[in-house]
Amino acid sequence: MAWQFLNKARYLIGVVVCSTSVTMLSACSDEPEISAIEGEDYAAVKPIPQYLQQGMPDYVPPEMLSVGDLTAPEDWLLSLYLEQNPDANRQASFYTSRFEKITPYVHDTPRVIANRTVQISNQLNEQGIEADVDELLTDFANHIDSTSHQYVYGDLCAQYVTLRRQNLSHADAIVHLFDNKPATTP
């Protein structure tokens, strides 16, 4: 019994010594601080030269609502919509109602649903395939309840993108996506 105690004590001491050593070594660095370099002009971020700006979109919406951002997903989507449609009279409840229809059928939160929808919409638009966040959410919400399956929302989005890249229209991709679709496991 005393022998087991000594073995555990040696193990714990070894863990403490090892973690302390790693912590101390990680604090050391051979790299000079940026402020220590003299005689050079450094800019953390340089503007894009004018000749490279040709063909760049005037507005690029944010790709994701970050984990640390406390903004509700429906408020974030509403802000993206209102940036593009300032005269619109839309409320956050538009998005909340879609999330309420989709979430019972997916393993994901409204934040993940919002992020993935914006990402695939931007991705398809960059490839010249028309995609709209509101249309995607609305049609996913209207068709997902035609099944009793549980999905991973990201998988549905990936499959939708694949269908659209195969030159299916939005309507055809939605029908194909939810027509006798087998469940995906998380």
N, C-alpha and C positions, 0 to 999 in steps of 0.2 A: 504494500500500500504506500509506504514511504517512497519506494522506488518510482511509482507512477507519479507521485507528487513532484519529485525531483525532475523527472522527464518533462512534465508540463511546465515547470518553472524554467528549465533550460530553453524550452521551445519559446515561451513568452519573452524571455530575455533576448533571444535571437531575433524575434520579430521586431522588438522595440529597437534594437541596435541597427538592424537592417533598414527599417523605415526612417530612422533618424539620419542614417548615412545618406540615403537616397534624397531626403529632403534637403540636407545640407549641400549635397553635390548639385542638385537642381537649381539652387540659389546662385551658384557660381556660374560665371559666363566669361568666355574669352572675347566676346564681341564687344567692341567699343560702343559707348552710347552715342546716339546720333549727335547730341549736343557737343560731344568731345571732338568731333571732326571739324577742323577749322579750315577756312579758306574756300569752302564749297557752298554753293547755293542749292539747297534741297527743298523741294516742294512735296508735301505729303500726297497731294492730288493735283495733277496738272490738268488744265482744261483740254478738251479734245480740240485739235487744230481744225480750223474752218474747212480746209479741203477734205477732211475726213467726215465732217458732219453732213455732207451731201447724202441724201437718201435716208438719213436717220429720221425716225418718227418724231413728231413734235412732243408727243406725250407717250410715256410708257407707264402703264399702271403698275403698282407694286405687285410682285408675284405672290407674296404670302403675308398673312397676318401672323406675326411671330408669337412664339409661345409666351414670351414675357409681356406682350401687349395685352392690356386689360380691356381693349375695345371689344365689344360684343361682335360676333361675326356678322350678324344682320346689320349692325350699324356700319361696319367696314364696307360691306357690299353696297349699302345705300350710299355711302360717301363716294365710292367708285362710280356708281350710276349717276349721281348728281353732278360729279365733275364733268361727265360727258353730256349730261342733259340738265343744265342748270335751271331750266324753267319747269321741270317736271314736278308733279305733286305726288310723289311716291313716299310711302312710309316704310319703316323697318319691318312692320308686320307683314309686308309682301314676302320678305325673305324668311321670317319666322314661320309663316304658314307652310312654306316649302320644306324647311328643316323638320317641322313636325310630321310631315307626310313621309319624309325619307328616313329619318332616324330609326323608326321601328324595324326597318329592313336592312340596316347596315350596322357594322361593328364600330362605327366612327362617330365622332362628335360633330356638332355644327361647325366648329372651327376647322376641322379637317375637311369637311364637305365644302366649305367656302374656299379654302386654300386650293384644293384639288380642282374645283370647278374653274376658278380664275386661271390656274396654271394651264389646264388643257385648252381653255378658250384662247389664251395668249399664244400657246404653242401652235395651235391650228391656224390662227390668224397670221402668225409669222410665216407659215408655210403656204399661205394663199388660200386656205380653206376657211370659209366663213363659219364662225362660231360665236355665240352670244351667251354670256353667263346667265342672264335671266331666262333665256329660252332653254338652256340646258337644265337649270334647276327646275323650271316649270314642267318640262317634259319628263325628267327623271321622277319628279314627285307624282305626276299623273299616271305613269306607267309602272312604277316599282311595286305598287300595291296589287298588280295583276298576278303576283307570285306569292308564294308562302315561304320563299327562301330567305336566308340571311346572307348578306354580301359584305365584302370589304369594298368600301366606296372607291378606293384607289384602283382596285382591279376593274371595276365597272368603267371607270374613266379611261383606263389604259385600253380596254376592249373597244370603247367608243372611238377613241383616237384611231385605233387600227382599222375599224370599219370605215371611218371617214377618209382615211388615207387610201382605202380601196375604192374610192370614188362613189361611195354610197352617200345619198343625201342625208341631211339631219334626220328627217322623218323616217327614212328607211333604216338608218342605223339604230334609232330608238326602238323601232319595231323588232328588228333582228336581235337587239341586245336583250330585250325582255321577253321574247317569244320562246317559251319552254327553256329558259336559261337554268342550268344546274347551279346549285349553291356553291359558293366558294368558302373555304375554311380559312380562318385567320391564322 
